[in-house]
């Protein structure tokens, strides 16, 4: 199969997805559908898709070179590989599960911080959720929270006492209160990326974490957790 055929096949799949998802009129242009889409993956690849739409028009509407119907424009191998990959990411995107699925450890306000510090070190955690009496996430402790608490509790002789200090003592050092969101297990990695991106654009600081639950509600069992570092590393593979 020629590169132009592979390209058009991927383009048509994307176009069909956009048409179905957005319920557009049959005469809506590809560029209009791309610009109007609310889909997180489509928004991420918007500029590429618009360029591919222009290339598609050249391939389809230009005269063939000879009777063998050789397209006047044959896309480069790299271009074909990229549109095929984008097609997969849009039509069948990777989900947040199982990529970010694990047993989420947490604490309650009455727990001692030395126990929390041990767990964070053993598991290389930079975030640690604090649960209320109903088992729901009430706050989130980060390494920055702990650093601020330590610096404000250092003794004149340079020592810091953490024995018999409870988690609730850390809560006053949280820089951004309730700086977390919930996301459904069926959400794509692009949906997660969008939540982080929209938060920093609107608030001016990073979201501490996304908690994964069955349908994205806070009163459901935690299935995993995503940090901005996690999603940034995942986006490198797109």
C-alpha positions as protocol buffer text, in pm:
chain_id: "A"
residue {
  index: 1
  type: UNK
  ca { x: 0 y: 0 z: 0 }
}
residue {
  index: 2
  type: UNK
  ca { x: 132 y: 343 z: -99 }
}
residue {
  index: 3
  type: UNK
  ca { x: 204 y: 610 z: 160 }
}
residue {
  index: 4
  type: UNK
  ca { x: -77 y: 823 z: 21 }
}
residue {
  index: 5
  type: UNK
  ca { x: -323 y: 536 z: 77 }
}
residue {
  index: 6
  type: UNK
  ca { x: -202 y: 483 z: 434 }
}
residue {
  index: 7
  type: UNK
  ca { x: -226 y: 854 z: 500 }
}
residue {
  index: 8
  type: UNK
  ca { x: -579 y: 887 z: 360 }
}
residue {
  index: 9
  type: UNK
  ca { x: -693 y: 580 z: 555 }
}
residue {
  index: 10
  type: UNK
  ca { x: -576 y: 730 z: 885 }
}
residue {
  index: 11
  type: UNK
  ca { x: -720 y: 1069 z: 790 }
}
residue {
  index: 12
  type: UNK
  ca { x: -1059 y: 915 z: 712 }
}
residue {
  index: 13
  type: UNK
  ca { x: -1068 y: 737 z: 1048 }
}
residue {
  index: 14
  type: UNK
  ca { x: -999 y: 1063 z: 1229 }
}
residue {
  index: 15
  type: UNK
  ca { x: -1257 y: 1247 z: 1018 }
}
residue {
  index: 16
  type: UNK
  ca { x: -1521 y: 982 z: 1091 }
}
residue {
  index: 17
  type: UNK
  ca { x: -1443 y: 1003 z: 1463 }
}
residue {
  index: 18
  type: UNK
  ca { x: -1477 y: 1382 z: 1463 }
}
residue {
  index: 19
  type: UNK
  ca { x: -1803 y: 1370 z: 1268 }
}
residue {
  index: 20
  type: UNK
  ca { x: -1957 y: 1113 z: 1501 }
}
residue {
  index: 21
  type: UNK
  ca { x: -1836 y: 1271 z: 1825 }
}
residue {
  index: 22
  type: UNK
  ca { x: -1935 y: 1626 z: 1732 }
}
residue {
  index: 23
  type: UNK
  ca { x: -2251 y: 1541 z: 1536 }
}
residue {
  index: 24
  type: UNK
  ca { x: -2146 y: 1781 z: 1261 }
}
residue {
  index: 25
  type: UNK
  ca { x: -2331 y: 1847 z: 937 }
}
residue {
  index: 26
  type: UNK
  ca { x: -2203 y: 1653 z: 639 }
}
residue {
  index: 27
  type: UNK
  ca { x: -2065 y: 1970 z: 480 }
}
residue {
  index: 28
  type: UNK
  ca { x: -1857 y: 2072 z: 784 }
}
residue {
  index: 29
  type: UNK
  ca { x: -1490 y: 2100 z: 691 }
}
residue {
  index: 30
  type: UNK
  ca { x: -1221 y: 1891 z: 856 }
}
residue {
  index: 31
  type: UNK
  ca { x: -1050 y: 2204 z: 990 }
}
residue {
  index: 32
  type: UNK
  ca { x: -1375 y: 2329 z: 1143 }
}
residue {
  index: 33
  type: UNK
  ca { x: -1434 y: 1993 z: 1313 }
}
residue {
  index: 34
  type: UNK
  ca { x: -1080 y: 1993 z: 1452 }
}
residue {
  index: 35
  type: UNK
  ca { x: -1107 y: 2349 z: 1584 }
}
residue {
  index: 36
  type: UNK
  ca { x: -1451 y: 2282 z: 1735 }
}
residue {
  index: 37
  type: UNK
  ca { x: -1364 y: 1953 z: 1903 }
}
residue {
  index: 38
  type: UNK
  ca { x: -1361 y: 1935 z: 2283 }
}
residue {
  index: 39
  type: UNK
  ca { x: -1172 y: 1606 z: 2273 }
}
residue {
  index: 40
  type: UNK
  ca { x: -848 y: 1634 z: 2472 }
}
residue {
  index: 41
  type: UNK
  ca { x: -639 y: 1434 z: 2223 }
}
residue {
  index: 42
  type: UNK
  ca { x: -772 y: 1631 z: 1926 }
}
residue {
  index: 43
  type: UNK
  ca { x: -688 y: 1960 z: 2102 }
}
residue {
  index: 44
  type: UNK
  ca { x: -334 y: 1840 z: 2173 }
}
residue {
  index: 45
  type: UNK
  ca { x: -272 y: 1753 z: 1805 }
}
residue {
  index: 46
  type: UNK
  ca { x: -479 y: 2040 z: 1660 }
}
residue {
  index: 47
  type: UNK
  ca { x: -200 y: 2206 z: 1461 }
}
residue {
  index: 48
  type: UNK
  ca { x: -78 y: 1875 z: 1317 }
}
residue {
  index: 49
  type: UNK
  ca { x: -430 y: 1776 z: 1219 }
}
residue {
  index: 50
  type: UNK
  ca { x: -500 y: 2104 z: 1042 }
}
residue {
  index: 51
  type: UNK
  ca { x: -177 y: 2065 z: 845 }
}
residue {
  index: 52
  type: UNK
  ca { x: -269 y: 1707 z: 759 }
}
residue {
  index: 53
  type: UNK
  ca { x: -608 y: 1827 z: 636 }
}
residue {
  index: 54
  type: UNK
  ca { x: -432 y: 2056 z: 389 }
}
residue {
  index: 55
  type: UNK
  ca { x: -207 y: 1774 z: 273 }
}
residue {
  index: 56
  type: UNK
  ca { x: -508 y: 1547 z: 230 }
}
residue {
  index: 57
  type: UNK
  ca { x: -670 y: 1803 z: -2 }
}
residue {
  index: 58
  type: UNK
  ca { x: -357 y: 1815 z: -216 }
}
residue {
  index: 59
  type: UNK
  ca { x: -349 y: 1436 z: -245 }
}
residue {
  index: 60
  type: UNK
  ca { x: -720 y: 1392 z: -318 }
}
residue {
  index: 61
  type: UNK
  ca { x: -794 y: 1691 z: -541 }
}
residue {
  index: 62
  type: UNK
  ca { x: -476 y: 1702 z: -750 }
}
residue {
  index: 63
  type: UNK
  ca { x: -460 y: 1517 z: -1084 }
}
residue {
  index: 64
  type: UNK
  ca { x: -283 y: 1181 z: -1086 }
}
residue {
  index: 65
  type: UNK
  ca { x: 58 y: 1156 z: -1248 }
}
residue {
  index: 66
  type: UNK
  ca { x: -43 y: 874 z: -1485 }
}
residue {
  index: 67
  type: UNK
  ca { x: -296 y: 600 z: -1549 }
}
residue {
  index: 68
  type: UNK
  ca { x: -162 y: 402 z: -1249 }
}
residue {
  index: 69
  type: UNK
  ca { x: -321 y: 669 z: -1030 }
}
residue {
  index: 70
  type: UNK
  ca { x: 0 y: 771 z: -859 }
}
residue {
  index: 71
  type: UNK
  ca { x: -75 y: 1068 z: -633 }
}
residue {
  index: 72
  type: UNK
  ca { x: 102 y: 1393 z: -715 }
}
residue {
  index: 73
  type: UNK
  ca { x: 201 y: 1414 z: -347 }
}
residue {
  index: 74
  type: UNK
  ca { x: 327 y: 1107 z: -165 }
}
residue {
  index: 75
  type: UNK
  ca { x: 365 y: 1173 z: 210 }
}
residue {
  index: 76
  type: UNK
  ca { x: 702 y: 1099 z: 370 }
}
residue {
  index: 77
  type: UNK
  ca { x: 733 y: 785 z: 584 }
}
residue {
  index: 78
  type: UNK
  ca { x: 768 y: 999 z: 896 }
}
residue {
  index: 79
  type: UNK
  ca { x: 448 y: 1187 z: 813 }
}
residue {
  index: 80
  type: UNK
  ca { x: 256 y: 864 z: 764 }
}
residue {
  index: 81
  type: UNK
  ca { x: 388 y: 715 z: 1087 }
}
residue {
  index: 82
  type: UNK
  ca { x: 288 y: 1028 z: 1276 }
}
residue {
  index: 83
  type: UNK
  ca { x: -68 y: 1051 z: 1146 }
}
residue {
  index: 84
  type: UNK
  ca { x: -120 y: 679 z: 1210 }
}
residue {
  index: 85
  type: UNK
  ca { x: 0 y: 727 z: 1569 }
}
residue {
  index: 86
  type: UNK
  ca { x: -223 y: 1032 z: 1616 }
}
residue {
  index: 87
  type: UNK
  ca { x: -515 y: 837 z: 1475 }
}
residue {
  index: 88
  type: UNK
  ca { x: -460 y: 566 z: 1736 }
}
residue {
  index: 89
  type: UNK
  ca { x: -433 y: 824 z: 2014 }
}
residue {
  index: 90
  type: UNK
  ca { x: -761 y: 987 z: 1909 }
}
residue {
  index: 91
  type: UNK
  ca { x: -971 y: 686 z: 1813 }
}
residue {
  index: 92
  type: UNK
  ca { x: -840 y: 446 z: 2076 }
}
residue {
  index: 93
  type: UNK
  ca { x: -652 y: 652 z: 2340 }
}
residue {
  index: 94
  type: UNK
  ca { x: -467 y: 501 z: 2632 }
}
residue {
  index: 95
  type: UNK
  ca { x: -665 y: 517 z: 2955 }
}
residue {
  index: 96
  type: UNK
  ca { x: -545 y: 632 z: 3294 }
}
residue {
  index: 97
  type: UNK
  ca { x: -596 y: 272 z: 3405 }
}
residue {
  index: 98
  type: UNK
  ca { x: -399 y: 53 z: 3418 }
}
residue {
  index: 99
  type: UNK
  ca { x: -110 y: 297 z: 3355 }
}
residue {
  index: 100
  type: UNK
  ca { x: -155 y: 473 z: 3691 }
}
residue {
  index: 101
  type: UNK
  ca { x: -324 y: 201 z: 3890 }
}
residue {
  index: 102
  type: UNK
  ca { x: -184 y: 115 z: 4233 }
}
residue {
  index: 103
  type: UNK
  ca { x: -284 y: 91 z: 4596 }
}
residue {
  index: 104
  type: UNK
  ca { x: -306 y: 449 z: 4724 }
}
residue {
  index: 105
  type: UNK
  ca { x: -165 y: 480 z: 5074 }
}
residue {
  index: 106
  type: UNK
  ca { x: -286 y: 757 z: 5299 }
}
residue {
  index: 107
  type: UNK
  ca { x: -321 y: 873 z: 5657 }
}
residue {
  index: 108
  type: UNK
  ca { x: -566 y: 1032 z: 5897 }
}
residue {
  index: 109
  type: UNK
  ca { x: -513 y: 1351 z: 6092 }
}
residue {
  index: 110
  type: UNK
  ca { x: -454 y: 1156 z: 6414 }
}
residue {
  index: 111
  type: UNK
  ca { x: -164 y: 953 z: 6270 }
}
residue {
  index: 112
  type: UNK
  ca { x: 195 y: 1039 z: 6363 }
}
residue {
  index: 113
  type: UNK
  ca { x: 413 y: 1210 z: 6104 }
}
residue {
  index: 114
  type: UNK
  ca { x: 716 y: 988 z: 6166 }
}
residue {
  index: 115
  type: UNK
  ca { x: 508 y: 696 z: 6033 }
}
residue {
  index: 116
  type: UNK
  ca { x: 409 y: 902 z: 5730 }
}
residue {
  index: 117
  type: UNK
  ca { x: 769 y: 998 z: 5658 }
}
residue {
  index: 118
  type: UNK
  ca { x: 873 y: 632 z: 5666 }
}
residue {
  index: 119
  type: UNK
  ca { x: 601 y: 534 z: 5418 }
}
residue {
  index: 120
  type: UNK
  ca { x: 685 y: 820 z: 5185 }
}
residue {
  index: 121
  type: UNK
  ca { x: 1052 y: 726 z: 5187 }
}
residue {
  index: 122
  type: UNK
  ca { x: 989 y: 353 z: 5143 }
}
residue {
  index: 123
  type: UNK
  ca { x: 759 y: 412 z: 4846 }
}
residue {
  index: 124
  type: UNK
  ca { x: 932 y: 720 z: 4698 }
}
residue {
  index: 125
  type: UNK
  ca { x: 607 y: 919 z: 4731 }
}
residue {
  index: 126
  type: UNK
  ca { x: 605 y: 1296 z: 4694 }
}
residue {
  index: 127
  type: UNK
  ca { x: 233 y: 1323 z: 4778 }
}
residue {
  index: 128
  type: UNK
  ca { x: 35 y: 1161 z: 5057 }
}
residue {
  index: 129
  type: UNK
  ca { x: -345 y: 1192 z: 5088 }
}
residue {
  index: 130
  type: UNK
  ca { x: -510 y: 1263 z: 5422 }
}
residue {
  index: 131
  type: UNK
  ca { x: -845 y: 1088 z: 5473 }
}
residue {
  index: 132
  type: UNK
  ca { x: -1140 y: 1206 z: 5678 }
}
residue {
  index: 133
  type: UNK
  ca { x: -1348 y: 978 z: 5901 }
}
residue {
  index: 134
  type: UNK
  ca { x: -1549 y: 861 z: 5597 }
}
residue {
  index: 135
  type: UNK
  ca { x: -1233 y: 749 z: 5416 }
}
residue {
  index: 136
  type: UNK
  ca { x: -1253 y: 1033 z: 5163 }
}
residue {
  index: 137
  type: UNK
  ca { x: -959 y: 1250 z: 5062 }
}
residue {
  index: 138
  type: UNK
  ca { x: -968 y: 1565 z: 5272 }
}
residue {
  index: 139
  type: UNK
  ca { x: -625 y: 1708 z: 5198 }
}
residue {
  index: 140
  type: UNK
  ca { x: -294 y: 1613 z: 5044 }
}
residue {
  index: 141
  type: UNK
  ca { x: 48 y: 1642 z: 5205 }
}
residue {
  index: 142
  type: UNK
  ca { x: 345 y: 1699 z: 4977 }
}
residue {
  index: 143
  type: UNK
  ca { x: 718 y: 1706 z: 5032 }
}
residue {
  index: 144
  type: UNK
  ca { x: 691 y: 2085 z: 5012 }
}
residue {
  index: 145
  type: UNK
  ca { x: 438 y: 2081 z: 5296 }
}
residue {
  index: 146
  type: UNK
  ca { x: 675 y: 1878 z: 5510 }
}
residue {
  index: 147
  type: UNK
  ca { x: 970 y: 2104 z: 5427 }
}
residue {
  index: 148
  type: UNK
  ca { x: 774 y: 2411 z: 5535 }
}
residue {
  index: 149
  type: UNK
  ca { x: 668 y: 2242 z: 5859 }
}
residue {
  index: 150
  type: UNK
  ca { x: 1024 y: 2133 z: 5938 }
}
residue {
  index: 151
  type: UNK
  ca { x: 1167 y: 2480 z: 5873 }
}
residue {
  index: 152
  type: UNK
  ca { x: 908 y: 2640 z: 6102 }
}
residue {
  index: 153
  type: UNK
  ca { x: 970 y: 2392 z: 6385 }
}
residue {
  index: 154
  type: UNK
  ca { x: 1346 y: 2388 z: 6407 }
}
residue {
  index: 155
  type: UNK
  ca { x: 1480 y: 2442 z: 6760 }
}
residue {
  index: 156
  type: UNK
  ca { x: 1742 y: 2708 z: 6843 }
}
residue {
  index: 157
  type: UNK
  ca { x: 2002 y: 2432 z: 6874 }
}
residue {
  index: 158
  type: UNK
  ca { x: 1918 y: 2306 z: 6525 }
}
residue {
  index: 159
  type: UNK
  ca { x: 1719 y: 1998 z: 6622 }
}
residue {
  index: 160
  type: UNK
  ca { x: 1367 y: 1909 z: 6511 }
}
residue {
  index: 161
  type: UNK
  ca { x: 1138 y: 1693 z: 6723 }
}
residue {
  index: 162
  type: UNK
  ca { x: 891 y: 1480 z: 6531 }
}
residue {
  index: 163
  type: UNK
  ca { x: 802 y: 1221 z: 6794 }
}
residue {
  index: 164
  type: UNK
  ca { x: 437 y: 1236 z: 6901 }
}
residue {
  index: 165
  type: UNK
  ca { x: 364 y: 1497 z: 6635 }
}
residue {
  index: 166
  type: UNK
  ca { x: 43 y: 1423 z: 6448 }
}
residue {
  index: 167
  type: UNK
  ca { x: -46 y: 1476 z: 6084 }
}
residue {
  index: 168
  type: UNK
  ca { x: -295 y: 1749 z: 6169 }
}
residue {
  index: 169
  type: UNK
  ca { x: 3 y: 1967 z: 6265 }
}
residue {
  index: 170
  type: UNK
  ca { x: 111 y: 1965 z: 5900 }
}
residue {
  index: 171
  type: UNK
  ca { x: -219 y: 2091 z: 5762 }
}
residue {
  index: 172
  type: UNK
  ca { x: -147 y: 2455 z: 5841 }
}
residue {
  index: 173
  type: UNK
  ca { x: 163 y: 2436 z: 5619 }
}
residue {
  index: 174
  type: UNK
  ca { x: -27 y: 2333 z: 5306 }
}
residue {
  index: 175
  type: UNK
  ca { x: 37 y: 2608 z: 5053 }
}
residue {
  index: 176
  type: UNK
  ca { x: -268 y: 2546 z: 4830 }
}
residue {
  index: 177
  type: UNK
  ca { x: -568 y: 2396 z: 5007 }
}
residue {
  index: 178
  type: UNK
  ca { x: -759 y: 2108 z: 4843 }
}
residue {
  index: 179
  type: UNK
  ca { x: -527 y: 2127 z: 4544 }
}
residue {
  index: 180
  type: UNK
  ca { x: -639 y: 1798 z: 4389 }
}
residue {
  index: 181
  type: UNK
  ca { x: -909 y: 1666 z: 4155 }
}
residue {
  index: 182
  type: UNK
  ca { x: -1076 y: 1335 z: 4072 }
}
residue {
  index: 183
  type: UNK
  ca { x: -1089 y: 1161 z: 3737 }
}
residue {
  index: 184
  type: UNK
  ca { x: -1279 y: 860 z: 3603 }
}
residue {
  index: 185
  type: UNK
  ca { x: -1105 y: 530 z: 3536 }
}
residue {
  index: 186
  type: UNK
  ca { x: -1235 y: 553 z: 3176 }
}
residue {
  index: 187
  type: UNK
  ca { x: -1064 y: 887 z: 3114 }
}
residue {
  index: 188
  type: UNK
  ca { x: -775 y: 900 z: 2868 }
}
residue {
  index: 189
  type: UNK
  ca { x: -425 y: 1015 z: 2948 }
}
residue {
  index: 190
  type: UNK
  ca { x: -506 y: 1321 z: 2734 }
}
residue {
  index: 191
  type: UNK
  ca { x: -802 y: 1403 z: 2960 }
}
residue {
  index: 192
  type: UNK
  ca { x: -565 y: 1387 z: 3257 }
}
residue {
  index: 193
  type: UNK
  ca { x: -312 y: 1606 z: 3078 }
}
residue {
  index: 194
  type: UNK
  ca { x: -585 y: 1859 z: 3002 }
}
residue {
  index: 195
  type: UNK
  ca { x: -686 y: 1882 z: 3369 }
}
residue {
  index: 196
  type: UNK
  ca { x: -329 y: 1960 z: 3473 }
}
residue {
  index: 197
  type: UNK
  ca { x: -283 y: 2208 z: 3188 }
}
residue {
  index: 198
  type: UNK
  ca { x: -613 y: 2388 z: 3248 }
}
residue {
  index: 199
  type: UNK
  ca { x: -543 y: 2413 z: 3620 }
}
residue {
  index: 200
  type: UNK
  ca { x: -205 y: 2579 z: 3582 }
}
residue {
  index: 201
  type: UNK
  ca { x: -341 y: 2813 z: 3312 }
}
residue {
  index: 202
  type: UNK
  ca { x: -634 y: 2921 z: 3528 }
}
residue {
  index: 203
  type: UNK
  ca { x: -475 y: 2913 z: 3875 }
}
residue {
  index: 204
  type: UNK
  ca { x: -110 y: 2986 z: 3803 }
}
residue {
  index: 205
  type: UNK
  ca { x: 24 y: 2685 z: 3995 }
}
residue {
  index: 206
  type: UNK
  ca { x: 41 y: 2309 z: 3948 }
}
residue {
  index: 207
  type: UNK
  ca { x: -227 y: 2068 z: 4060 }
}
residue {
  index: 208
  type: UNK
  ca { x: -79 y: 1840 z: 4328 }
}
residue {
  index: 209
  type: UNK
  ca { x: -252 y: 1522 z: 4213 }
}
residue {
  index: 210
  type: UNK
  ca { x: -536 y: 1358 z: 4025 }
}
residue {
  index: 211
  type: UNK
  ca { x: -708 y: 1075 z: 4212 }
}
residue {
  index: 212
  type: UNK
  ca { x: -857 y: 801 z: 3996 }
}
residue {
  index: 213
  type: UNK
  ca { x: -1193 y: 655 z: 4101 }
}
residue {
  index: 214
  type: UNK
  ca { x: -1454 y: 450 z: 3918 }
}
residue {
  index: 215
  type: UNK
  ca { x: -1654 y: 747 z: 3787 }
}
residue {
  index: 216
  type: UNK
  ca { x: -1446 y: 1041 z: 3907 }
}
residue {
  index: 217
  type: UNK
  ca { x: -1636 y: 1101 z: 4233 }
}
residue {
  index: 218
  type: UNK
  ca { x: -1459 y: 1168 z: 4562 }
}
residue {
  index: 219
  type: UNK
  ca { x: -1668 y: 923 z: 4766 }
}
residue {
  index: 220
  type: UNK
  ca { x: -1553 y: 624 z: 4560 }
}
residue {
  index: 221
  type: UNK
  ca { x: -1261 y: 391 z: 4622 }
}
residue {
  index: 222
  type: UNK
  ca { x: -925 y: 527 z: 4509 }
}
residue {
  index: 223
  type: UNK
  ca { x: -782 y: 325 z: 4222 }
}
residue {
  index: 224
  type: UNK
  ca { x: -469 y: 525 z: 4154 }
}
residue {
  index: 225
  type: UNK
  ca { x: -303 y: 864 z: 4161 }
}
residue {
  index: 226
  type: UNK
  ca { x: -141 y: 1083 z: 3894 }
}
residue {
  index: 227
  type: UNK
  ca { x: 110 y: 1364 z: 3950 }
}
residue {
  index: 228
  type: UNK
  ca { x: 222 y: 1625 z: 3700 }
}
residue {
  index: 229
  type: UNK
  ca { x: 556 y: 1444 z: 3667 }
}
residue {
  index: 230
  type: UNK
  ca { x: 373 y: 1120 z: 3588 }
}
residue {
  index: 231
  type: UNK
  ca { x: 163 y: 1275 z: 3312 }
}
residue {
  index: 232
  type: UNK
  ca { x: 458 y: 1468 z: 3170 }
}
residue {
  index: 233
  type: UNK
  ca { x: 654 y: 1144 z: 3133 }
}
residue {
  index: 234
  type: UNK
  ca { x: 353 y: 977 z: 2971 }
}
residue {
  index: 235
  type: UNK
  ca { x: 314 y: 1259 z: 2720 }
}
residue {
  index: 236
  type: UNK
  ca { x: 673 y: 1205 z: 2604 }
}
residue {
  index: 237
  type: UNK
  ca { x: 554 y: 883 z: 2442 }
}
residue {
  index: 238
  type: UNK
  ca { x: 285 y: 1056 z: 2235 }
}
